[in-house]
Amino acid sequence: MISIIIPTYNEADQIQNTLSAIANANQGQEIEVIVADGGSTDNTVQIARSCGATAVVSDRKGRAAQMNRGAAEARGEVLYFLHADSIPPKGFTGQILKAHAIGYKSGCFQLAFDHPHWFLKANCWFTRFDVDAFRYGDQSLFVHRDLFSEVGGFCEKHIVFEDYHIVKQLKKRSRFLIMKGKVTTSARKYLDNGIFKMQGIFFLMYFLYKVGISQELLVSTYKKLIRQNKI
C-alpha cells in the first residue's frame, strides 16, 4: 500500500480538488491519504475528512513536522509526500510501485505548472535532470518506509529547504529516480509576486541556504519577500 501524505495549512480552497485528482489519477492501487494539518483556521480538515482522507493535526506547524506526523500515522510500505496545491500524473501509483520493484527506494516526478508562461515551462524542463539545484518539493517524493526511518524523516529544524535536505540524505543511502511523469503544481506564488521576481527570490534563498545562513534568517527573509506565504 502507498500512503499519500499531504501537509496543509489553510488550504480549504484547494484540498478537495487535490484529493479528487488523486482518486482520478490512481489506477487501482491500494492507497491511503493522510492530510497532516498545521492548525488551519479554515475548514481544511473538515473538507479533507468529508472527502475520505484521514486528517491529523500536527503539534507543530511546518512542513517537516507535519509530514513526519503524517508518516507516523501511515500504514503503507511506501510513503508518498505531495503538496496540497500539486496534482500527481495519471497512473502515478503504478509508476511509484514499478520504480520500487526495480530497486529504487526513493524518487520524484518531474514538474509542470498550471500556467503557460514560457519562463515557467523553461524552469520545469530542467527538473528532468538529476541535479540538486533543480529538486523542488513541488515535484513530490516517494520513499520506502524503512529508508525514511533510516534518515530520521524530515529534519524538523528545517522550516525551509526540508525537501532539499532529505533528498540529499536519501541519495547517500539509495538510488534516487526521477520519473517521467509530471506533477502539476499551482503557479499562484509566481502570479502573486511576479514570475521573474519570484524566481529571483528562490535563487537568493537557495544561495543563502547553500552558504549556511541560519533557518531563522532564511525564514524571516522569506516572509519579508514573499506575499501570502504560509510558513
Phi and psi restraints in degrees (value plus and minus 20) as a CYANA .aco file:
   2 ILE   PHI    -120.9   -80.9
   2 ILE   PSI     107.0   147.0
   3 SER   PHI    -118.5   -78.5
   3 SER   PSI      97.8   137.8
   4 ILE   PHI    -116.9   -76.9
   4 ILE   PSI     101.2   141.2
   5 ILE   PHI    -136.1   -96.1
   5 ILE   PSI     102.9   142.9
   6 ILE   PHI    -142.2  -102.2
   6 ILE   PSI      92.2   132.2
   7 PRO   PHI     -97.3   -57.3
   7 PRO   PSI     117.8   157.8
   8 THR   PHI    -155.5  -115.5
   8 THR   PSI     133.3   173.3
   9 TYR   PHI    -175.0  -135.0
   9 TYR   PSI      90.4   130.4
  10 ASN   PHI      32.6    72.6
  10 ASN   PSI      39.6    79.6
  11 GLU   PHI    -135.7   -95.7
  11 GLU   PSI      12.8    52.8
  12 ALA   PHI     -80.8   -40.8
  12 ALA   PSI     -50.1   -10.1
  13 ASP   PHI    -101.7   -61.7
  13 ASP   PSI     -25.4    14.6
  14 GLN   PHI    -144.6  -104.6
  14 GLN   PSI     -52.9   -12.9
  15 ILE   PHI     -84.7   -44.7
  15 ILE   PSI     -56.3   -16.3
  16 GLN   PHI     -83.5   -43.5
  16 GLN   PSI     -62.8   -22.8
  17 ASN   PHI     -82.0   -42.0
  17 ASN   PSI     -61.8   -21.8
  18 THR   PHI     -84.9   -44.9
  18 THR   PSI     -64.8   -24.8
  19 LEU   PHI     -85.9   -45.9
  19 LEU   PSI     -57.9   -17.9
  20 SER   PHI     -85.4   -45.4
  20 SER   PSI     -60.6   -20.6
  21 ALA   PHI     -84.7   -44.7
  21 ALA   PSI     -57.9   -17.9
  22 ILE   PHI     -80.8   -40.8
  22 ILE   PSI     -66.7   -26.7
  23 ALA   PHI     -81.6   -41.6
  23 ALA   PSI     -59.7   -19.7
  24 ASN   PHI     -92.8   -52.8
  24 ASN   PSI     -51.9   -11.9
  25 ALA   PHI    -102.7   -62.7
  25 ALA   PSI     -42.4    -2.4
  26 ASN   PHI     -93.6   -53.6
  26 ASN   PSI     114.9   154.9
  27 GLN   PHI    -135.9   -95.9
  27 GLN   PSI      47.4    87.4
  28 GLY   PHI      65.8   105.8
  28 GLY   PSI     -16.2    23.8
  29 GLN   PHI    -101.3   -61.3
  29 GLN   PSI     133.8   173.8
  30 GLU   PHI     -97.8   -57.8
  30 GLU   PSI     102.2   142.2
  31 ILE   PHI    -155.4  -115.4
  31 ILE   PSI     140.2   180.2
  32 GLU   PHI    -151.2  -111.2
  32 GLU   PSI     127.0   167.0
  33 VAL   PHI    -137.6   -97.6
  33 VAL   PSI     104.5   144.5
  34 ILE   PHI    -139.8   -99.8
  34 ILE   PSI      99.6   139.6
  35 VAL   PHI    -114.9   -74.9
  35 VAL   PSI      98.4   138.4
  36 ALA   PHI    -124.2   -84.2
  36 ALA   PSI      81.6   121.6
  37 ASP   PHI    -112.4   -72.4
  37 ASP   PSI     128.2   168.2
  38 GLY   PHI    -122.0   -82.0
  38 GLY   PSI       4.1    44.1
  39 GLY   PHI      74.2   114.2
  39 GLY   PSI      22.6    62.6
  40 SER   PHI     -76.5   -36.5
  40 SER   PSI     124.0   164.0
  41 THR   PHI    -117.8   -77.8
  41 THR   PSI     -21.1    18.9
  42 ASP   PHI    -123.8   -83.8
  42 ASP   PSI    -182.3  -142.3
  43 ASN   PHI    -121.6   -81.6
  43 ASN   PSI      16.6    56.6
  44 THR   PHI     -74.2   -34.2
  44 THR   PSI     -69.0   -29.0
  45 VAL   PHI     -83.0   -43.0
  45 VAL   PSI     -63.8   -23.8
  46 GLN   PHI     -84.0   -44.0
  46 GLN   PSI     -61.4   -21.4
  47 ILE   PHI     -84.3   -44.3
  47 ILE   PSI     -64.4   -24.4
  48 ALA   PHI     -77.9   -37.9
  48 ALA   PSI     -65.7   -25.7
  49 ARG   PHI     -86.7   -46.7
  49 ARG   PSI     -56.6   -16.6
  50 SER   PHI     -87.2   -47.2
  50 SER   PSI     -41.5    -1.5
  51 CYS   PHI    -110.8   -70.8
  51 CYS   PSI     -17.7    22.3
  52 GLY   PHI      76.3   116.3
  52 GLY   PSI     -18.1    21.9
  53 ALA   PHI    -102.6   -62.6
  53 ALA   PSI     134.1   174.1
  54 THR   PHI    -102.9   -62.9
  54 THR   PSI     108.2   148.2
  55 ALA   PHI    -137.8   -97.8
  55 ALA   PSI     105.9   145.9
  56 VAL   PHI    -143.3  -103.3
  56 VAL   PSI     130.4   170.4
  57 VAL   PHI    -128.9   -88.9
  57 VAL   PSI     103.1   143.1
  58 SER   PHI     -94.4   -54.4
  58 SER   PSI     125.5   165.5
  59 ASP   PHI     -85.7   -45.7
  59 ASP   PSI     -46.1    -6.1
  60 ARG   PHI    -142.2  -102.2
  60 ARG   PSI     120.0   160.0
  61 LYS   PHI    -103.2   -63.2
  61 LYS   PSI     125.0   165.0
  62 GLY   PHI     111.5   151.5
  62 GLY   PSI     118.1   158.1
  63 ARG   PHI     -76.7   -36.7
  63 ARG   PSI     -64.8   -24.8
  64 ALA   PHI     -78.9   -38.9
  64 ALA   PSI     -71.0   -31.0
  65 ALA   PHI     -83.5   -43.5
  65 ALA   PSI     -61.5   -21.5
  66 GLN   PHI     -86.5   -46.5
  66 GLN   PSI     -62.4   -22.4
  67 MET   PHI     -88.3   -48.3
  67 MET   PSI     -55.8   -15.8
  68 ASN   PHI     -83.5   -43.5
  68 ASN   PSI     -58.8   -18.8
  69 ARG   PHI     -83.9   -43.9
  69 ARG   PSI     -63.0   -23.0
  70 GLY   PHI     -84.2   -44.2
  70 GLY   PSI     -60.3   -20.3
  71 ALA   PHI     -83.9   -43.9
  71 ALA   PSI     -55.7   -15.7
  72 ALA   PHI     -84.9   -44.9
  72 ALA   PSI     -47.8    -7.8
  73 GLU   PHI    -104.9   -64.9
  73 GLU   PSI     -41.2    -1.2
  74 ALA   PHI     -90.3   -50.3
  74 ALA   PSI     128.7   168.7
  75 ARG   PHI    -130.2   -90.2
  75 ARG   PSI     -28.5    11.5
  76 GLY   PHI     -98.7   -58.7
  76 GLY   PSI     135.9   175.9
  77 GLU   PHI     -95.2   -55.2
  77 GLU   PSI     -49.3    -9.3
  78 VAL   PHI    -134.3   -94.3
  78 VAL   PSI     110.3   150.3
  79 LEU   PHI    -122.0   -82.0
  79 LEU   PSI     116.8   156.8
  80 TYR   PHI    -149.7  -109.7
  80 TYR   PSI      94.0   134.0
  81 PHE   PHI    -117.6   -77.6
  81 PHE   PSI     107.2   147.2
  82 LEU   PHI    -156.8  -116.8
  82 LEU   PSI     115.3   155.3
  83 HIS   PHI     -93.2   -53.2
  83 HIS   PSI     135.0   175.0
  84 ALA   PHI     -87.9   -47.9
  84 ALA   PSI     -43.0    -3.0
  85 ASP   PHI    -125.8   -85.8
  85 ASP   PSI       4.7    44.7
  86 SER   PHI    -143.0  -103.0
  86 SER   PSI     122.6   162.6
  87 ILE   PHI    -136.7   -96.7
  87 ILE   PSI     102.7   142.7
  88 PRO   PHI     -93.7   -53.7
  88 PRO   PSI     139.3   179.3
  89 PRO   PHI     -92.6   -52.6
  89 PRO   PSI     140.5   180.5
  90 LYS   PHI     -77.6   -37.6
  90 LYS   PSI     112.7   152.7
  91 GLY   PHI      53.7    93.7
  91 GLY   PSI       3.3    43.3
  92 PHE   PHI     -81.9   -41.9
  92 PHE   PSI     -55.4   -15.4
  93 THR   PHI     -85.2   -45.2
  93 THR   PSI     -61.0   -21.0
  94 GLY   PHI     -84.0   -44.0
  94 GLY   PSI     -59.0   -19.0
  95 GLN   PHI     -85.1   -45.1
  95 GLN   PSI     -60.2   -20.2
  96 ILE   PHI     -84.5   -44.5
  96 ILE   PSI     -66.5   -26.5
  97 LEU   PHI     -87.1   -47.1
  97 LEU   PSI     -54.1   -14.1
  98 LYS   PHI     -85.3   -45.3
  98 LYS   PSI     -64.6   -24.6
  99 ALA   PHI     -80.6   -40.6
  99 ALA   PSI     -63.0   -23.0
 100 HIS   PHI     -82.5   -42.5
 100 HIS   PSI     -59.6   -19.6
 101 ALA   PHI     -87.4   -47.4
 101 ALA   PSI     -47.3    -7.3
 102 ILE   PHI    -117.8   -77.8
 102 ILE   PSI      -6.0    34.0
 103 GLY   PHI      85.7   125.7
 103 GLY   PSI     -15.5    24.5
 104 TYR   PHI    -111.1   -71.1
 104 TYR   PSI      99.1   139.1
 105 LYS   PHI    -112.4   -72.4
 105 LYS   PSI     -25.7    14.3
 106 SER   PHI    -177.2  -137.2
 106 SER   PSI     139.7   179.7
 107 GLY   PHI     152.0   192.0
 107 GLY   PSI    -198.6  -158.6
 108 CYS   PHI    -168.9  -128.9
 108 CYS   PSI     153.7   193.7
 109 PHE   PHI    -119.0   -79.0
 109 PHE   PSI     150.5   190.5
 110 GLN   PHI     -98.2   -58.2
 110 GLN   PSI     156.3   196.3
 111 LEU   PHI    -138.4   -98.4
 111 LEU   PSI     125.0   165.0
 112 ALA   PHI    -160.4  -120.4
 112 ALA   PSI     131.3   171.3
 113 PHE   PHI    -125.0   -85.0
 113 PHE   PSI     137.6   177.6
 114 ASP   PHI    -108.5   -68.5
 114 ASP   PSI       9.3    49.3
 115 HIS   PHI    -160.8  -120.8
 115 HIS   PSI     119.8   159.8
 116 PRO   PHI    -106.6   -66.6
 116 PRO   PSI     -10.4    29.6
 117 HIS   PHI     -77.0   -37.0
 117 HIS   PSI     116.4   156.4
 118 TRP   PHI     -80.4   -40.4
 118 TRP   PSI     -54.5   -14.5
 119 PHE   PHI     -89.5   -49.5
 119 PHE   PSI     -57.7   -17.7
 120 LEU   PHI     -86.5   -46.5
 120 LEU   PSI     -59.7   -19.7
 121 LYS   PHI     -83.1   -43.1
 121 LYS   PSI     -59.4   -19.4
 122 ALA   PHI     -84.1   -44.1
 122 ALA   PSI     -62.7   -22.7
 123 ASN   PHI     -77.1   -37.1
 123 ASN   PSI     -65.7   -25.7
 124 CYS   PHI     -85.3   -45.3
 124 CYS   PSI     -51.9   -11.9
 125 TRP   PHI     -78.1   -38.1
 125 TRP   PSI     -55.1   -15.1
 126 PHE   PHI     -93.5   -53.5
 126 PHE   PSI     -35.6     4.4
 127 THR   PHI     -93.3   -53.3
 127 THR   PSI     -24.5    15.5
 128 ARG   PHI     -97.9   -57.9
 128 ARG   PSI     -33.4     6.6
 129 PHE   PHI    -115.6   -75.6
 129 PHE   PSI     126.6   166.6
 130 ASP   PHI    -106.2   -66.2
 130 ASP   PSI      49.0    89.0
 131 VAL   PHI    -144.2  -104.2
 131 VAL   PSI     106.3   146.3
 132 ASP   PHI     -76.6   -36.6
 132 ASP   PSI     -55.1   -15.1
 133 ALA   PHI     -85.1   -45.1
 133 ALA   PSI     -37.6     2.4
 134 PHE   PHI    -124.0   -84.0
 134 PHE   PSI      -4.3    35.7
 135 ARG   PHI    -115.8   -75.8
 135 ARG   PSI     100.4   140.4
 136 TYR   PHI    -141.1  -101.1
 136 TYR   PSI     125.1   165.1
 137 GLY   PHI     -79.4   -39.4
 137 GLY   PSI     -47.4    -7.4
 138 ASP   PHI     -82.8   -42.8
 138 ASP   PSI     -38.7     1.3
 139 GLN   PHI     -95.4   -55.4
 139 GLN   PSI     -24.3    15.7
 140 SER   PHI      49.2    89.2
 140 SER   PSI     155.4   195.4
 141 LEU   PHI    -176.2  -136.2
 141 LEU   PSI     108.2   148.2
 142 PHE   PHI    -129.6   -89.6
 142 PHE   PSI     126.9   166.9
 143 VAL   PHI    -175.7  -135.7
 143 VAL   PSI     117.3   157.3
 144 HIS   PHI     -83.8   -43.8
 144 HIS   PSI     119.5   159.5
 145 ARG   PHI     -74.6   -34.6
 145 ARG   PSI     -62.2   -22.2
 146 ASP   PHI     -83.5   -43.5
 146 ASP   PSI     -60.0   -20.0
 147 LEU   PHI     -88.3   -48.3
 147 LEU   PSI     -59.0   -19.0
 148 PHE   PHI     -78.9   -38.9
 148 PHE   PSI     -62.8   -22.8
 149 SER   PHI     -87.0   -47.0
 149 SER   PSI     -57.9   -17.9
 150 GLU   PHI     -81.2   -41.2
 150 GLU   PSI     -57.9   -17.9
 151 VAL   PHI    -108.3   -68.3
 151 VAL   PSI     -20.6    19.4
 152 GLY   PHI      63.1   103.1
 152 GLY   PSI      -1.3    38.7
 153 GLY   PHI      49.2    89.2
 153 GLY   PSI    -182.2  -142.2
 154 PHE   PHI     -94.3   -54.3
 154 PHE   PSI     119.2   159.2
 155 CYS   PHI     -94.5   -54.5
 155 CYS   PSI      93.0   133.0
 156 GLU   PHI     -95.8   -55.8
 156 GLU   PSI     -26.4    13.6
 157 LYS   PHI     -93.5   -53.5
 157 LYS   PSI     -38.8     1.2
 158 HIS   PHI    -109.4   -69.4
 158 HIS   PSI      88.2   128.2
 159 ILE   PHI    -104.0   -64.0
 159 ILE   PSI     -53.0   -13.0
 160 VAL   PHI    -144.4  -104.4
 160 VAL   PSI     136.9   176.9
 161 PHE   PHI      43.3    83.3
 161 PHE   PSI       3.7    43.7
 162 GLU   PHI     -85.7   -45.7
 162 GLU   PSI     -51.9   -11.9
 163 ASP   PHI     -89.6   -49.6
 163 ASP   PSI     -65.6   -25.6
 164 TYR   PHI     -80.1   -40.1
 164 TYR   PSI     -62.7   -22.7
 165 HIS   PHI     -83.9   -43.9
 165 HIS   PSI     -66.1   -26.1
 166 ILE   PHI     -90.0   -50.0
 166 ILE   PSI     -55.0   -15.0
 167 VAL   PHI     -82.1   -42.1
 167 VAL   PSI     -60.3   -20.3
 168 LYS   PHI     -79.2   -39.2
 168 LYS   PSI     -61.8   -21.8
 169 GLN   PHI     -88.7   -48.7
 169 GLN   PSI     -59.8   -19.8
 170 LEU   PHI     -84.2   -44.2
 170 LEU   PSI     -60.8   -20.8
 171 LYS   PHI     -86.1   -46.1
 171 LYS   PSI     -44.4    -4.4
 172 LYS   PHI     -91.9   -51.9
 172 LYS   PSI     -39.2     0.8
 173 ARG   PHI    -138.0   -98.0
 173 ARG   PSI     -32.8     7.2
 174 SER   PHI    -179.8  -139.8
 174 SER   PSI     148.5   188.5
 175 ARG   PHI     -93.6   -53.6
 175 ARG   PSI     120.4   160.4
 176 PHE   PHI    -138.3   -98.3
 176 PHE   PSI     108.6   148.6
 177 LEU   PHI    -132.6   -92.6
 177 LEU   PSI     111.5   151.5
 178 ILE   PHI    -117.0   -77.0
 178 ILE   PSI      88.2   128.2
 179 MET   PHI     -99.5   -59.5
 179 MET   PSI     142.8   182.8
 180 LYS   PHI     -97.9   -57.9
 180 LYS   PSI     -44.4    -4.4
 181 GLY   PHI     -87.3   -47.3
 181 GLY   PSI     142.9   182.9
 182 LYS   PHI    -141.1  -101.1
 182 LYS   PSI     108.7   148.7
 183 VAL   PHI    -102.2   -62.2
 183 VAL   PSI     107.6   147.6
 184 THR   PHI    -116.7   -76.7
 184 THR   PSI      97.5   137.5
 185 THR   PHI    -134.7   -94.7
 185 THR   PSI     138.8   178.8
 186 SER   PHI     -90.3   -50.3
 186 SER   PSI     119.3   159.3
 187 ALA   PHI    -114.0   -74.0
 187 ALA   PSI      -0.9    39.1
 188 ARG   PHI     -79.5   -39.5
 188 ARG   PSI     -58.9   -18.9
 189 LYS   PHI     -85.2   -45.2
 189 LYS   PSI     -59.7   -19.7
 190 TYR   PHI     -85.1   -45.1
 190 TYR   PSI     -61.5   -21.5
 191 LEU   PHI     -92.1   -52.1
 191 LEU   PSI     -55.8   -15.8
 192 ASP   PHI     -91.2   -51.2
 192 ASP   PSI     -54.8   -14.8
 193 ASN   PHI    -125.5   -85.5
 193 ASN   PSI     -30.3     9.7
 194 GLY   PHI      79.1   119.1
 194 GLY   PSI     108.6   148.6
 195 ILE   PHI     -81.4   -41.4
 195 ILE   PSI     -69.8   -29.8
 196 PHE   PHI     -93.0   -53.0
 196 PHE   PSI     -57.0   -17.0
 197 LYS   PHI     -82.9   -42.9
 197 LYS   PSI     -62.6   -22.6
 198 MET   PHI     -82.9   -42.9
 198 MET   PSI     -61.5   -21.5
 199 GLN   PHI     -85.7   -45.7
 199 GLN   PSI     -57.7   -17.7
 200 GLY   PHI     -82.2   -42.2
 200 GLY   PSI     -59.4   -19.4
 201 ILE   PHI     -83.8   -43.8
 201 ILE   PSI     -62.9   -22.9
 202 PHE   PHI     -82.6   -42.6
 202 PHE   PSI     -61.8   -21.8
 203 PHE   PHI     -82.3   -42.3
 203 PHE   PSI     -62.4   -22.4
 204 LEU   PHI     -82.2   -42.2
 204 LEU   PSI     -66.3   -26.3
 205 MET   PHI     -81.4   -41.4
 205 MET   PSI     -62.5   -22.5
 206 TYR   PHI     -83.5   -43.5
 206 TYR   PSI     -62.6   -22.6
 207 PHE   PHI     -82.2   -42.2
 207 PHE   PSI     -65.5   -25.5
 208 LEU   PHI     -83.0   -43.0
 208 LEU   PSI     -59.5   -19.5
 209 TYR   PHI     -83.6   -43.6
 209 TYR   PSI     -64.2   -24.2
 210 LYS   PHI     -86.9   -46.9
 210 LYS   PSI     -49.7    -9.7
 211 VAL   PHI    -108.6   -68.6
 211 VAL   PSI     -16.6    23.4
 212 GLY   PHI      73.7   113.7
 212 GLY   PSI      -1.8    38.2
 213 ILE   PHI     -83.3   -43.3
 213 ILE   PSI     122.8   162.8
 214 SER   PHI     -84.0   -44.0
 214 SER   PSI     134.7   174.7
 215 GLN   PHI     -80.5   -40.5
 215 GLN   PSI     -57.3   -17.3
 216 GLU   PHI     -79.4   -39.4
 216 GLU   PSI     -64.7   -24.7
 217 LEU   PHI     -91.4   -51.4
 217 LEU   PSI     -57.3   -17.3
 218 LEU   PHI     -80.8   -40.8
 218 LEU   PSI     -64.4   -24.4
 219 VAL   PHI     -86.0   -46.0
 219 VAL   PSI     -63.4   -23.4
 220 SER   PHI     -85.3   -45.3
 220 SER   PSI     -57.4   -17.4
 221 THR   PHI     -84.8   -44.8
 221 THR   PSI     -64.7   -24.7
 222 TYR   PHI     -78.2   -38.2
 222 TYR   PSI     -66.7   -26.7
 223 LYS   PHI     -86.0   -46.0
 223 LYS   PSI     -53.6   -13.6
 224 LYS   PHI     -91.4   -51.4
 224 LYS   PSI     -52.5   -12.5
 225 LEU   PHI    -115.1   -75.1
 225 LEU   PSI     -46.8    -6.8
 226 ILE   PHI    -131.8   -91.8
 226 ILE   PSI     106.4   146.4
 227 ARG   PHI     -92.7   -52.7
 227 ARG   PSI     128.3   168.3
 228 GLN   PHI      34.4    74.4
 228 GLN   PSI      14.6    54.6
 229 ASN   PHI     -92.6   -52.6
 229 ASN   PSI     136.7   176.7
 230 LYS   PHI    -138.7   -98.7
 230 LYS   PSI       2.8    42.8
